Structures are given as structure tokens and as C-alpha cells.
Amino acid sequence: MRSHLLNDLTAEHYRRSVTEGVERVAAKLATTDRPFTGVTVDALAPAIDAIDLDRPLHDTSAVLDELEDVYLRDAVYFHHPRYLAHLNCPVVIPAVLGEAVLSAVNSSLDTWDQSAGGTLIERKLIDWTTARIGLGEAADGVFTSGGTQSNLQALLLAREEAKAESLADLRIFASEVSHFSVKKSAKLLGLGPDAVVSVPVGTDKRMQTVALARELERCAQEGLVPMAVVATAGTTDFGSIDPLPEIAELCEQYGVWMHVDAAYGCGLLASLRHRDRIAGIERADSVTVDYHKSFFQPVSSSAVLVRDAATLRHATYHAEYLNPRRMVQERIPNQVDKSLQTTRRFDALKLWMTLRTMGADGIGELFDEVCDLAAEGWKLLAADPRYDVVVQPSLSTLVFRYIPAAVTDPAEIDRANLYARKALSASGDAVVAGTKVGGRHYLKFTLLNPETTTADIAAVLDLIAGHAEQYLGESLDRAS
């Protein structure tokens, strides 16, 4: 079995195995003509259940053959231009190359003696990102597994900085369309069930600062402690960006930690034309960025950034076997001193490879393309009498609802939209997402693929309408 260990004796075996795997995937990417096969759980589960993991195949080619049947054939392919569903981006080749390197070398980014240059590369990228945001010379941060972990760590720091006598007194303010991880973080941090105050949004799906001011004042009058305001720069459902400068003013006035969840909108940090849409982000105390959303990086690649590096001490613990306190005096850089994780992948390498190959302008150009595509898609929807579109996009998300001319029952329209989404996925012709707006079912395009065109959008809208009309026709037949 030692022949499977990657080392100096097996380098050729490694080269052959990885090359075969890459060739299989490349062939799959080259021949995939739709984003999904439409396979169901019931159809796929028996094949996987039938595999006996205690009886290995002992041959890489045979394993790859099997993988074709249980994964590659039916995978959801985000690179396809008609994958329009969630915040999943196609990935750039330099980042995939970085993934191959980091997996093989397998550095762990918790301590210097496990990563060496990897630590310095990650720190350089953190400095690069904080500079792009404008957080100042004292800023710092660390890579994380994703936006949920980044938000959790930011709110942990905010909780500790608030210095409340009782956790029950702490309040977090976030818009009613903020990410669910804000409420999850509050629970994980031991806060009460009323800790997260939901602030209304306007028709543009941005936090209403008048309502925020009212809630902050109420908090003060009731003797509670405002722990943090979470402003969202790119909501998951609408891509909306909260009014960051006005929120920053209120945070300063009330002495509240300002966290900006820019997991989605961080692509604007590299934008050539739309950077002004996140003006005010430089005033945040902490920021979440997900490079694996709008920097076209493979999962996972995220970071939490802070204005004041000293606040990261709230995540610091020292273990004699790993990062003893003396290392701080010896100026040995250990990233575990800043992180909620211990063992941690060298995910920063993917972004490093991307920037060194494409440059920030290359990333920004791609993100600008999808933002511009969404603007064109909004025009299509606004001019199409079959659809109701919720809000003009700030980023690259469109939320809309098929509205049949002959049906007025909202519940029936809900069912038609739900059916259309399910039928579209089952056909494999396209994949779209769904959400609720005002208690009603809507559909969602999340446009993160520069290869997607307005012709793709128009074609998918026709497919959705066709499925919805089929459902309504069958529904009428059943009723009669």
C-alpha cells in the first residue's frame, strides 16, 4: 500500500494518475452540453448505495470509470452558461492549478513550521485585500472556509469588544434580507433569541437607515447594548447593497461595531467601472469577502478582514505544542493566532496564482461583465409582459415571477412557478434558483458566468414560460 503514498518514490505514479484524472475532467468539460442531467435522488442513490467501500478496486482507471457513473456524469456544472442558480461561479484556470499544487504539497496554514512561505503569501493577500477595501495601516485578517465562518468570527470580535455585563443585553442589527449566518452566529455565540434585530428594507431591498436609527435609539433607551450592525454588500436573494456611508455614520454616532458582509459584492473591489457601488466599505470595523463567489475561485476561498489587528486577539489561544506564547516575542508568524480553525488549507494560493497570472483588472473585468449582463437581463424582464421583476440589480442577481395573463389566483401562480423551476431542472436545459418575496414564490437568476449571454437569458425565460403554461393547462384539465 506504500505505493499510494505521494513521495519521491511515487512521483511518476502521481504524475500518471493526476494526468489521467485531469484528462477525464477536461473531456467532460469539453463535451458537456447542459448544466445538469436532471438525475433524481431516487435514481442516483441506489448506484452509490451498491458500492462496497470495503472492497477497493485497486486501479485508478477503474475508480475513475466508476466515478463517471456516480458523480461526473450527473454533476451540476457551474461553467455552463445556462447554470443561473446560486452563487456558484465558473473558476479560472490559474486557481485550479493552484488547487492542484496546494493539495499535493498539503501545507497547513496554522503555523509557520507547517507552511513557511505559505504563511507569508496568505499575509500578503490579506494586506492586498485590506488595502483594496481601504481599512488602513492597522488592518489585518485571515482566510476562512467561507462567508458563514467569516461572519461568525467578525461577530465574535464584535461581542468581545462590546464588553456587555450580560450576553442577553447584546443586540445585532441586520436587514430583513441579510444572510442567515447572522442569526446562526448569534446562536453559536450564546446570544439570546431576540439578539438579532431585523431592520426593514425598502423596495430596493436595501436597509432603511431611518429604521436602523430608530432601532438603535430604542436599544439605548431600553438599556440594551448595540453589539454590531451588519450591512450587506450583495444580499444573497437580490444582490442589493445597503447604504454603507449612512450606516457608517450611525455606527459612529452610537459607538457600534460595523460589519460589512461583502461575501458576494467583494468582486467590486477589483471592478474597473462599478467600484463606487460599495463606497463606505472602508469605514467598516470588519468585512467578509468570498473570493469563491465573485473572484472566480474554487471553493473554498474566503477571508475576514478587520480594521484593527488587535481585535483578532479575541480568537487567540496558545498551545505549547503548537504556538506557544514565546513565538510572539520571537516574531514567528503563526496564522492560528488569528483563526477559529487550527488545521487549515492553503486556499490563499489559488488567489495568489490568479493575481500573478491575470491581475486584479482581469478579475474585475469578468465581474463587470456579469453585472452588465444582469442590467441587460433586467431590461428583458421589465419589457416582458409574462414576468414581474422585483428590483433593478445592483450586482448580478435577478428575481422575477412568471405571471400568466389568464390566472389571477396567487397560490396557483406560486404553483406554476414552482413547477416551472422543477421541470426546468429535470430537463437539464438550465438550472435556476427560487426564493420568496412577500410570501410568494419567485424565481432567481444569479449571473456569475461571463459566457452567459442575453440570448441565453431570453431562451431560459421562454423555457420557464413554457413549463409554467404546461402546468396551468394541465391544472385546468384536472379542474374540468
Disulfide bonds with the S-S distance in Angstrom:
none
